[in-house]
Amino acid sequence: MLYFVIVTTRCNLRCMYCGNDPSLLSEPPDLAYSVKDLRRFLEEDEDPIICFYGGEPLLALDVIEEVMDSIEARRWILQTNGLLLKRLRRRYLTMFDTILVSIDGRPEVTDYYRGRGVYEKVIENVKDIRSRGFRGDIIARMAVSGATDIYRDVVHLLELENPKFDHVHWQLDVLWDYPPYQRYTDFDSWVDNVYNPGISRLVNYWIDNMMDKGEVKGIVPFLGLMKHMLLRQKPRLHCGAGLDAFAIAPSGRIMACPVAYDVEELHLGHIKTTRPRELPGRVNISGPCPTCDLYWACGGRCLYANKTMLWGLEGFCKVCKTVRHLVSELLRVKPIVEMLIRRHIVELDQLIYPKYNNSTEIIP
């Protein structure tokens, strides 16, 4: 199973969509349990995948190193804002399978959301980890909000050559807080006139690259959903929250999702008193999702949003409109993808991503 180990709630940025105020969380800022406690808990999982999460996890680099020295994991993952990557010693850097770096697209968009100079610093640090021998999957992880042009920002990141991002993923800045639509001038207009048309244009770009070059661009939501369609997988939350993905907060509390600090229903135990095998299936998607005609594809999109409904049912359904459009556009090109596979212009294996739960949610 995948475990988000939240090593600190502290961060060295104040991004527009977040604000970075650990005092609002019902958690200590740093670990209140020992790495030995964590090891004892994880020893009962024969195949753990560990993702270091924050806050900014590299502010607790000593904890990361102690965990990696003490615990056997099948895969190591890091989600980071990228500003402190140079502090990661090569011995530990090269142990990671996947590093997700927060960058929101073009320089002006990234700096608008995250602060002046952040884009340039992140690019510099990603170049550095490649030069120091990191050969794993580098994912550009975008937060997408009202200033984003999804086509231009995703393509910008995909077409960088130095550094080269292997994949690009994004999450919409929606359903996290109240009142709704705080960072949008007109959310409905943005969806109808910017985001959804941008998704259509991006799908065309994706399929054109397959047809013309035999190249499958690493657009994570497209890959994850197309894999789901091609393999005819059963409906489920793509992120795995509460199924095979769990978060361990600094207190040792176990949550079904790494942002579920304030949702009691998603608190599943503590590493000192709960065993890994007791976790899966204790919480499930509910409300309008399981009876929706799109459930086969999205699996409920987001457990946290499903349980909190912070934008009400009306706002929730507005976000569903983005998912519906994404799925319909991928269904539109699915016959072309299948034809390209039959003709060996692309291979099925190129579309099987991720091959393990690498902490990308798939559905934006």
Secondary structure as GFF3:
##gff-version 3
##sequence-region A 1 364
A	DSSP	beta_strand	2	6	.	.	.	ID=ss1
A	DSSP	three_ten_helix	22	24	.	.	.	ID=ss2
A	DSSP	alpha_helix	35	42	.	.	.	ID=ss3
A	DSSP	beta_strand	49	53	.	.	.	ID=ss4
A	DSSP	three_ten_helix	57	60	.	.	.	ID=ss5
A	DSSP	alpha_helix	61	70	.	.	.	ID=ss6
A	DSSP	beta_strand	75	80	.	.	.	ID=ss7
A	DSSP	three_ten_helix	85	87	.	.	.	ID=ss8
A	DSSP	alpha_helix	90	93	.	.	.	ID=ss9
A	DSSP	beta_strand	98	102	.	.	.	ID=ss10
A	DSSP	alpha_helix	107	114	.	.	.	ID=ss11
A	DSSP	alpha_helix	118	131	.	.	.	ID=ss12
A	DSSP	beta_strand	137	144	.	.	.	ID=ss13
A	DSSP	alpha_helix	150	158	.	.	.	ID=ss14
A	DSSP	beta_strand	167	172	.	.	.	ID=ss15
A	DSSP	alpha_helix	187	190	.	.	.	ID=ss16
A	DSSP	pi_helix	191	195	.	.	.	ID=ss17
A	DSSP	alpha_helix	196	213	.	.	.	ID=ss18
A	DSSP	alpha_helix	220	230	.	.	.	ID=ss19
A	DSSP	beta_strand	245	248	.	.	.	ID=ss20
A	DSSP	beta_strand	253	255	.	.	.	ID=ss21
A	DSSP	three_ten_helix	264	266	.	.	.	ID=ss22
A	DSSP	beta_strand	267	270	.	.	.	ID=ss23
A	DSSP	three_ten_helix	276	278	.	.	.	ID=ss24
A	DSSP	alpha_helix	295	298	.	.	.	ID=ss25
A	DSSP	alpha_helix	303	308	.	.	.	ID=ss26
A	DSSP	alpha_helix	312	342	.	.	.	ID=ss27
A	DSSP	three_ten_helix	348	351	.	.	.	ID=ss28
###
